Each structure stands twice: as C-alpha cells, then as structure tokens.
C-alpha cells in the first residue's frame, strides 16, 4: 500500500492531481492507513497506470472516468474514435498551414520552417538517386503498404486533392499484375 505522496513521486504526478482524481471518483484509494492517510493498493496502481496511458493518448478525464472500468474492446473503440478525431485535427492544421504558406509574402521564409513541400520532397528523392520511374515505384510501394499513411503524407506536403487522387490512382494501377 502506497500513500498519495509515494504514488505522486513514483509516477511524477502532483499530489493535487491524485486528490483531484479521488475527488472526481476516477481513482479512489482503497483505504487509509493508521495515520488516516489515503493508501493505494496494487489494483489502484494498475488503474492509475491505465489512466496515465489514456491521458497520454489525449483522452479527457471525463471520458476516462466512463471508460476506466470497461472492457478492452470498449476502450479500443474509444481510442479508435480518438485517433479519428486526431486525424481530423491534423487535417485542419494542414489546411491552415497551407493557407499560411500561400499568404507568406517572403518565400525565403518558407525555407526556414519545418514544412516539406512537394518541390522539396521531389528534390530529396532526386538527390537520393530516384528518377521518375523510381519515384512512381516509391509511391506505388507506399500506396500498397499503407494507403491511409500515403494519403496523409501527400496532404502534408501541400498537394491538391485532385493531384493526390491522380497520384494514388496511378500508384494503385502500377502495382496490378
């Protein structure tokens, strides 16, 4: 059995976080010791570890409190939903990024950002020795192994939806026997 202070230290949480979890009913300590301090059992610690993992996945405490005692299938379903929401947020941020790129008047400033444009990517592939055929083979392999990731990648380098559709269609047809 561990006290609030011991648990807080072990998991690098503030004491107030654990008291907050207790207050919200998300993680109630199993009991109290002879000095009337809250104490956590091994089962409580396992539950805390699940809470920490779900918080690190971006789940809200309200959602965690609804999920924490659910089956693995229900938790996985909630995590899949969270992943879907994250992907939508990323797409929104990419769209905002593209608008900003288009609005930046000093094009030299773009080279100082973390943005990889289509032009930069093609240049890197050519530097790596890929010709046009090699680049299409690369796209085809990417599309075959991870179609959604390929879509995300193409979006991330600022390619238009129409061009993405063309690239993916050509990549899929290149792999057919």
Backbone as CSV, one residue per row, in Angstrom:
resi,resn,N_x,N_y,N_z,CA_x,CA_y,CA_z,C_x,C_y,C_z
1,UNK,0.854,-1.188,0.000,0.000,0.000,0.000,0.895,1.245,0.000
2,UNK,0.583,2.148,-0.905,1.375,3.378,-1.051,0.522,4.596,-0.716
3,UNK,1.156,5.597,-0.119,0.456,6.837,0.199,0.380,7.728,-1.032
4,UNK,-0.391,8.784,-0.946,-0.518,9.745,-2.039,0.857,10.280,-2.429
5,UNK,1.652,10.657,-1.437,2.984,11.200,-1.710,3.880,10.194,-2.424
6,UNK,3.832,8.941,-2.002,4.650,7.909,-2.632,4.219,7.658,-4.083
7,UNK,2.920,7.608,-4.305,2.403,7.400,-5.667,2.754,8.596,-6.546
8,UNK,2.573,9.782,-6.003,2.882,11.002,-6.759,4.351,11.009,-7.177
9,UNK,5.216,10.661,-6.261,6.647,10.643,-6.567,6.980,9.573,-7.603
10,UNK,6.427,8.382,-7.435,6.721,7.270,-8.340,6.272,7.580,-9.781
11,UNK,5.132,8.244,-9.928,4.578,8.497,-11.266,4.746,9.945,-11.725
12,UNK,5.534,10.688,-10.975,5.821,12.081,-11.303,4.532,12.881,-11.537
13,UNK,3.617,12.725,-10.616,2.362,13.468,-10.614,2.356,14.371,-9.388
14,UNK,1.573,15.387,-9.453,1.448,16.214,-8.259,0.464,15.539,-7.297
15,UNK,0.668,15.819,-6.050,-0.232,15.298,-5.029,-1.648,15.768,-5.314
16,UNK,-1.777,17.031,-5.762,-3.103,17.585,-6.035,-3.803,16.865,-7.194
17,UNK,-3.026,16.339,-8.144,-3.628,15.569,-9.233,-4.300,14.325,-8.683
18,UNK,-3.610,13.610,-7.809,-4.195,12.408,-7.216,-5.416,12.729,-6.365
19,UNK,-5.352,13.830,-5.625,-6.506,14.230,-4.823,-7.674,14.625,-5.733
20,UNK,-7.361,15.249,-6.861,-8.384,15.617,-7.843,-9.041,14.359,-8.422
21,UNK,-8.221,13.356,-8.790,-8.755,12.089,-9.304,-9.668,11.442,-8.272
22,UNK,-9.276,11.517,-7.007,-10.092,10.971,-5.924,-11.404,11.747,-5.827
23,UNK,-11.317,13.067,-5.844,-12.493,13.925,-5.738,-13.480,13.678,-6.878
24,UNK,-12.948,13.421,-8.073,-13.801,13.192,-9.247,-14.276,11.744,-9.342
25,UNK,-13.762,10.887,-8.473,-14.184,9.496,-8.460,-13.518,8.631,-9.514
26,UNK,-12.486,9.143,-10.158,-11.795,8.395,-11.200,-10.846,7.377,-10.574
27,UNK,-10.189,7.765,-9.513,-9.249,6.874,-8.828,-9.375,7.093,-7.326
28,UNK,-10.156,6.246,-6.714,-10.334,6.309,-5.266,-9.322,5.368,-4.617
29,UNK,-8.561,5.849,-3.652,-7.651,4.955,-2.934,-8.448,3.859,-2.214
30,UNK,-7.838,2.702,-2.076,-8.526,1.558,-1.459,-8.831,1.761,0.014
31,UNK,-8.057,2.571,0.659,-8.302,2.748,2.084,-7.439,3.832,2.678
32,UNK,-7.302,3.732,4.001,-6.494,4.688,4.746,-5.620,3.913,5.721
33,UNK,-4.455,4.477,5.997,-3.560,3.797,6.932,-3.848,4.250,8.363
34,UNK,-3.019,3.802,9.297,-3.217,4.130,10.723,-3.147,5.629,11.009
35,UNK,-2.461,6.374,10.147,-2.379,7.831,10.319,-3.494,8.541,9.529
36,UNK,-4.401,7.771,8.985,-5.540,8.258,8.224,-5.146,8.838,6.861
37,UNK,-3.960,8.462,6.358,-3.555,8.870,5.009,-4.182,7.927,3.994
38,UNK,-4.541,8.498,2.849,-5.043,7.662,1.763,-3.933,6.697,1.330
39,UNK,-4.315,5.457,1.030,-3.339,4.482,0.547,-3.896,3.769,-0.672
40,UNK,-2.975,3.452,-1.576,-3.322,2.832,-2.848,-2.815,1.398,-2.892
41,UNK,-3.683,0.497,-3.325,-3.326,-0.915,-3.472,-2.673,-1.140,-4.841
42,UNK,-2.204,-2.352,-5.070,-1.646,-2.697,-6.387,-2.703,-2.531,-7.475
43,UNK,-3.928,-2.887,-7.173,-5.027,-2.725,-8.136,-5.249,-1.235,-8.450
44,UNK,-5.177,-0.398,-7.420,-5.311,1.054,-7.633,-4.181,1.563,-8.529
45,UNK,-2.988,1.062,-8.294,-1.816,1.474,-9.076,-1.991,1.051,-10.535
46,UNK,-2.495,-0.153,-10.764,-2.753,-0.608,-12.139,-3.769,0.298,-12.818
47,UNK,-4.773,0.679,-12.074,-5.797,1.587,-12.612,-5.173,2.945,-12.938
48,UNK,-4.318,3.444,-12.047,-3.628,4.716,-12.298,-2.779,4.629,-13.563
49,UNK,-2.102,3.510,-13.743,-1.280,3.353,-14.951,-2.135,3.408,-16.219
50,UNK,-3.342,2.817,-16.166,-4.263,2.908,-17.314,-4.717,4.358,-17.514
51,UNK,-4.983,5.053,-16.425,-5.388,6.464,-16.513,-4.284,7.287,-17.165
52,UNK,-3.063,7.070,-16.751,-1.924,7.808,-17.310,-1.797,7.526,-18.800
53,UNK,-1.920,6.267,-19.191,-1.839,5.920,-20.616,-2.941,6.604,-21.425
54,UNK,-4.149,6.570,-20.903,-5.264,7.195,-21.615,-5.112,8.716,-21.666
55,UNK,-4.595,9.308,-20.598,-4.337,10.760,-20.607,-3.266,11.086,-21.653
56,UNK,-2.225,10.252,-21.725,-1.175,10.461,-22.722,-1.696,10.289,-24.137
57,UNK,-2.788,9.551,-24.293,-3.431,9.388,-25.601,-4.362,10.559,-25.903
58,UNK,-4.447,11.503,-24.962,-5.255,12.698,-25.187,-6.699,12.578,-24.760
59,UNK,-7.019,11.522,-24.044,-8.392,11.336,-23.580,-8.665,12.304,-22.428
60,UNK,-9.866,12.826,-22.405,-10.244,13.716,-21.310,-10.503,12.887,-20.053
61,UNK,-10.404,13.532,-18.919,-10.649,12.829,-17.659,-12.101,12.357,-17.592
62,UNK,-13.009,13.143,-18.147,-14.426,12.752,-18.169,-14.603,11.465,-18.972
63,UNK,-13.942,11.375,-20.131,-14.028,10.158,-20.941,-13.367,8.983,-20.234
64,UNK,-12.245,9.248,-19.597,-11.535,8.184,-18.882,-12.409,7.631,-17.764
65,UNK,-13.093,8.505,-17.052,-13.929,8.033,-15.942,-15.044,7.122,-16.441
66,UNK,-15.505,7.353,-17.675,-16.532,6.490,-18.255,-15.951,5.174,-18.762
67,UNK,-14.671,5.197,-19.147,-14.040,4.042,-19.774,-13.253,3.140,-18.836
68,UNK,-12.753,3.687,-17.756,-11.714,3.034,-16.967,-12.065,1.610,-16.529
69,UNK,-13.321,1.345,-16.293,-13.708,0.010,-15.849,-14.385,-0.806,-16.954
70,UNK,-14.281,-0.328,-18.192,-14.903,-1.015,-19.333,-13.992,-2.114,-19.861
71,UNK,-14.536,-2.886,-20.785,-13.762,-3.968,-21.396,-12.714,-3.395,-22.335
72,UNK,-11.749,-4.227,-22.668,-10.683,-3.825,-23.584,-11.264,-3.412,-24.939
73,UNK,-12.283,-4.133,-25.406,-12.915,-3.798,-26.695,-13.530,-2.397,-26.663
74,UNK,-14.172,-2.056,-25.567,-14.789,-0.739,-25.450,-13.722,0.358,-25.376
75,UNK,-12.635,0.080,-24.679,-11.540,1.052,-24.595,-10.902,1.227,-25.967
76,UNK,-10.671,0.116,-26.678,-10.094,0.201,-28.020,-10.998,0.981,-28.965
77,UNK,-12.285,0.786,-28.852,-13.239,1.526,-29.687,-13.145,3.029,-29.408
78,UNK,-13.039,3.391,-28.147,-12.900,4.805,-27.778,-11.580,5.367,-28.289
79,UNK,-10.526,4.561,-28.230,-9.225,5.011,-28.728,-9.246,5.169,-30.249
80,UNK,-9.931,4.270,-30.941,-10.064,4.414,-32.392,-10.805,5.706,-32.728
81,UNK,-11.823,6.021,-31.949,-12.556,7.277,-32.143,-11.646,8.469,-31.885
82,UNK,-10.831,8.380,-30.849,-9.870,9.455,-30.541,-8.888,9.630,-31.693
83,UNK,-8.414,8.518,-32.250,-7.490,8.577,-33.380,-8.152,9.238,-34.586
84,UNK,-9.404,8.920,-34.828,-10.153,9.553,-35.915,-10.223,11.069,-35.700
85,UNK,-10.514,11.479,-34.479,-10.583,12.916,-34.159,-9.224,13.592,-34.338
86,UNK,-8.168,12.932,-33.909,-6.814,13.484,-34.074,-6.511,13.668,-35.555
87,UNK,-6.847,12.655,-36.366,-6.602,12.762,-37.808,-7.362,13.938,-38.424
88,UNK,-8.583,14.173,-37.954,-9.344,15.334,-38.444,-8.673,16.643,-38.016
89,UNK,-8.195,16.676,-36.781,-7.495,17.868,-36.293,-6.224,18.121,-37.102
90,UNK,-5.494,17.057,-37.400,-4.268,17.189,-38.191,-4.604,17.739,-39.570
91,UNK,-5.679,17.237,-40.176,-6.078,17.722,-41.493,-6.433,19.207,-41.440
92,UNK,-7.135,19.609,-40.402,-7.479,21.021,-40.237,-6.214,21.864,-40.110
93,UNK,-5.247,21.380,-39.328,-3.983,22.102,-39.162,-3.196,22.159,-40.473
94,UNK,-3.217,21.076,-41.238,-2.538,21.092,-42.537,-3.163,22.125,-43.462
95,UNK,-4.492,22.199,-43.445,-5.180,23.192,-44.278,-4.785,24.604,-43.853
96,UNK,-4.730,24.846,-42.549,-4.316,26.159,-42.046,-2.876,26.442,-42.429
97,UNK,-2.033,25.432,-42.346,-0.631,25.572,-42.719,-0.514,25.982,-44.182
98,UNK,-1.297,25.347,-45.040,-1.244,25.660,-46.467,-1.717,27.083,-46.743
99,UNK,-2.750,27.522,-46.044,-3.230,28.898,-46.200,-2.123,29.877,-45.805
100,UNK,-1.450,29.595,-44.697,-0.360,30.466,-44.241,0.763,30.494,-45.263
101,UNK,1.125,29.331,-45.788,2.181,29.277,-46.798,1.809,30.143,-47.991
102,UNK,0.565,30.033,-48.399,0.119,30.814,-49.551,0.078,32.311,-49.264
103,UNK,-0.067,32.673,-47.993,-0.141,34.086,-47.625,1.217,34.718,-47.349
104,UNK,2.209,33.886,-47.063,3.539,34.420,-46.755,4.094,35.110,-47.992
105,UNK,4.421,36.361,-47.824,4.910,37.127,-48.972,6.391,36.879,-49.231
106,UNK,7.148,36.600,-48.190,8.582,36.360,-48.351,8.803,34.862,-48.466
107,UNK,8.880,34.369,-49.671,9.017,32.939,-49.918,10.284,32.368,-49.286
108,UNK,11.315,33.201,-49.082,12.540,32.725,-48.448,12.267,32.225,-47.029
109,UNK,11.253,32.808,-46.382,10.935,32.416,-45.015,10.418,30.981,-44.937
110,UNK,9.816,30.481,-46.001,9.297,29.117,-46.006,10.433,28.117,-45.844
111,UNK,11.593,28.427,-46.434,12.737,27.522,-46.330,13.236,27.387,-44.895
112,UNK,12.875,28.326,-44.032,13.330,28.301,-42.645,12.344,27.572,-41.735
113,UNK,11.251,27.066,-42.303,10.238,26.379,-41.499,10.457,24.874,-41.521
114,UNK,9.620,24.158,-40.809,9.679,22.698,-40.782,8.854,22.092,-41.913
115,UNK,8.368,22.908,-42.780,7.489,22.452,-43.844,8.302,21.805,-44.963
116,UNK,7.836,20.624,-45.367,8.416,19.973,-46.533,7.373,20.089,-47.641
117,UNK,7.717,20.826,-48.672,6.803,20.998,-49.798,7.020,19.883,-50.814
118,UNK,6.120,19.807,-51.756,6.252,18.828,-52.838,7.593,19.019,-53.548
119,UNK,7.933,20.258,-53.809,9.182,20.556,-54.510,10.393,20.076,-53.717
120,UNK,10.392,20.320,-52.426,11.499,19.869,-51.580,11.591,18.347,-51.583
121,UNK,10.432,17.687,-51.503,10.417,16.235,-51.450,10.968,15.640,-52.744
122,UNK,10.505,16.167,-53.882,10.993,15.677,-55.177,12.505,15.880,-55.278
123,UNK,12.964,17.037,-54.819,14.405,17.317,-54.834,15.173,16.301,-53.991
124,UNK,14.640,15.953,-52.810,15.313,14.972,-51.956,15.335,13.591,-52.618
125,UNK,14.227,13.204,-53.244,14.188,11.906,-53.921,15.187,11.861,-55.076
126,UNK,15.282,12.957,-55.836,16.240,13.006,-56.945,17.675,12.946,-56.411
127,UNK,17.934,13.647,-55.304,19.256,13.621,-54.686,19.599,12.204,-54.227
128,UNK,18.573,11.463,-53.806,18.786,10.080,-53.372,18.953,9.127,-54.551
129,UNK,18.827,9.661,-55.765,19.080,8.846,-56.945,17.848,8.301,-57.643
130,UNK,16.668,8.716,-57.236,15.461,8.225,-57.886,15.145,9.062,-59.123
131,UNK,14.840,8.367,-60.205,14.364,9.046,-61.401,12.838,8.992,-61.373
132,UNK,12.191,9.387,-62.438,10.729,9.409,-62.496,10.142,8.022,-62.228
133,UNK,10.722,6.998,-62.834,10.239,5.623,-62.633,10.406,5.213,-61.171
134,UNK,11.538,5.524,-60.605,11.797,5.197,-59.204,10.824,5.881,-58.258
135,UNK,10.493,7.131,-58.565,9.539,7.857,-57.725,8.161,7.201,-57.787
136,UNK,7.751,6.760,-58.975,6.450,6.092,-59.094,6.469,4.754,-58.378
137,UNK,7.594,4.066,-58.402,7.710,2.806,-57.663,7.598,3.068,-56.161
138,UNK,8.220,4.163,-55.730,8.144,4.545,-54.315,6.688,4.803,-53.926
139,UNK,5.982,5.607,-54.727,4.561,5.889,-54.450,3.741,4.609,-54.444
140,UNK,4.007,3.743,-55.420,3.250,2.501,-55.531,3.461,1.621,-54.301
141,UNK,4.708,1.511,-53.848,5.002,0.714,-52.649,4.335,1.322,-51.416
142,UNK,4.368,2.639,-51.312,3.744,3.343,-50.188,2.238,3.104,-50.213
143,UNK,1.630,3.261,-51.373,0.184,3.080,-51.515,-0.223,1.649,-51.169
144,UNK,0.572,0.694,-51.586,0.253,-0.708,-51.333,0.368,-1.058,-49.851
145,UNK,1.438,-0.591,-49.230,1.674,-0.978,-47.838,0.851,-0.175,-46.836
146,UNK,0.637,1.110,-47.111,-0.058,1.980,-46.139,-0.848,3.064,-46.866
147,UNK,-1.983,2.706,-47.465,-2.720,3.691,-48.265,-3.144,4.950,-47.495
148,UNK,-3.582,4.787,-46.250,-4.009,5.960,-45.481,-2.817,6.850,-45.133
149,UNK,-1.697,6.217,-44.796,-0.490,6.986,-44.492,0.017,7.693,-45.749
150,UNK,-0.118,7.049,-46.902,0.270,7.672,-48.170,-0.578,8.916,-48.403
151,UNK,-1.879,8.793,-48.191,-2.791,9.943,-48.307,-2.346,11.072,-47.374
152,UNK,-2.100,10.716,-46.120,-1.678,11.722,-45.137,-0.382,12.401,-45.558
153,UNK,0.567,11.604,-46.031,1.845,12.159,-46.451,1.648,13.152,-47.594
154,UNK,0.893,12.762,-48.603,0.675,13.644,-49.756,-0.005,14.944,-49.327
155,UNK,-0.947,14.832,-48.407,-1.596,16.041,-47.884,-0.591,16.916,-47.143
156,UNK,0.317,16.276,-46.410,1.268,17.027,-45.582,2.249,17.849,-46.405
157,UNK,2.483,17.468,-47.660,3.429,18.235,-48.478,2.706,19.233,-49.384
158,UNK,1.418,19.440,-49.099,0.681,20.526,-49.746,0.170,20.246,-51.143
159,UNK,-0.007,18.991,-51.484,-0.512,18.652,-52.817,-2.030,18.805,-52.822
160,UNK,-2.572,19.275,-53.935,-4.020,19.462,-54.042,-4.734,18.118,-54.018
161,UNK,-6.012,18.156,-53.665,-6.804,16.926,-53.598,-6.860,16.233,-54.954
162,UNK,-7.001,17.008,-55.998,-7.077,16.426,-57.341,-5.770,15.713,-57.689
163,UNK,-4.644,16.338,-57.366,-3.354,15.715,-57.670,-3.125,14.469,-56.811
164,UNK,-3.555,14.538,-55.560,-3.437,13.371,-54.680,-4.226,12.196,-55.263
165,UNK,-5.418,12.484,-55.700,-6.255,11.432,-56.288,-5.569,10.809,-57.508
166,UNK,-4.981,11.648,-58.344,-4.268,11.167,-59.535,-3.069,10.304,-59.148
167,UNK,-2.276,10.775,-58.192,-1.085,10.034,-57.750,-1.486,8.685,-57.169
168,UNK,-2.496,8.674,-56.321,-2.900,7.421,-55.689,-3.475,6.441,-56.705
169,UNK,-4.256,6.964,-57.635,-4.843,6.094,-58.662,-3.740,5.484,-59.525
170,UNK,-2.795,6.308,-59.954,-1.685,5.805,-60.762,-0.827,4.833,-59.958
171,UNK,-0.627,5.104,-58.674,0.159,4.220,-57.807,-0.508,2.860,-57.657
172,UNK,-1.837,2.852,-57.527,-2.551,1.580,-57.396,-2.511,0.788,-58.701
173,UNK,-2.670,1.467,-59.815,-2.686,0.758,-61.101,-1.303,0.238,-61.470
174,UNK,-0.250,0.887,-61.002,1.111,0.454,-61.308,1.433,-0.882,-60.656
175,UNK,0.746,-1.250,-59.575,1.025,-2.481,-58.834,0.234,-3.675,-59.357
176,UNK,-0.791,-3.411,-60.172,-1.632,-4.507,-60.650,-0.881,-5.326,-61.682
177,UNK,-0.984,-6.668,-61.557,-0.274,-7.539,-62.498,-0.873,-7.488,-63.898
